[in-house]
Amino acid sequence: HAGDLEQRLNQFGVWRDRPAKPLEELPQLSETDNKARRTVDAYIKYREETGVSRAEAVEEFIRESAYTWFNRLFALRCMESRGIIEPVILQKDIYGGLSLQHNRLVKQHPELYTGEDEGLYTLLFQEFERRAHELPMLFNPESPAVALRPSVSAIKKLVSILSGREPVNGNYVSDETFMAPDTFGWAYQYWNAEEKDRVFEKVRAEKVKIKGKDIIPVTCLYTEPYMVKFLVQNSLGAQWSCMNPDSNLHEKWEYYVKDADRSPL
């Protein structure tokens, strides 16, 4: 959650509305957190040099980090539900409430289980490394966005939800959810739901036009399969039928409107 990541940044001495606390005054930061802080500092400096305000730069980094973490774990869950990879996310009682790979990792390295995250971050970054060979754009373990890690409680909660062990709005997800071909589409649409509501409320209250970065959340709508079929069958399909008038292929197109007026407007 973006709020969790902002709290993490505050712990590192980074805020939206005031200069960051010098790293020398934060000796309690771990090596991992120190790296995250330096990454955030570099991003803010770069964005400020392009004319973006500090507050906007911090907000951008938080949003990108939150999206990247969710996207990666969601993708891993979809992959394991299809049997493409061994379970990294899906927790089962037979593995002591862990996933297959997590259970295997802590058996091989029991010292990891004594840490606050019980070896979860080690597991995830090992998997990012493996998957990056096939999907480098999605799983690059050196991406600045994953330098900032969610709190242990937040990452555990997300894994529990994706495993169907904890409900969201009273509902538990199942393997079938992640096997569905349109799962990612719906996830992307609802990822922006709160932001979309904020933009529309701003439009209603301030009577302003939607512009700039606000265009993204209000236009991020999942196109359901029947919509895609209707559009394709009545555009490219219609053109193909005109070029092949003797073909009856269009009879197999569920959403094709045979007698539609397609003359130019």
Secondary structure, DSSP 8 states (H G I E B T S, - for coil): -HHHHHHHHHHTT--SSS----GGG-TT--HHHHHHHHHHHHHHHHHHHTT--HHHHHHHHHHHHHHHHHHHHHHHHHHHHTTSS--SS--BGGGTTB-HHHHHHHHH-GGGGGSTTTTHHHHHHHHHHHHHTT-HHHH-TT-GGGTS---HHHHHHHHHHHTTSS-BTTB---HHHHHSTTHHHHHHHHHTHHHHHHHHHHHHHH-----GGGHHHHH-----HHHHHHHHHTTHHHHHHHH-TT--GGGG-TT--TT------
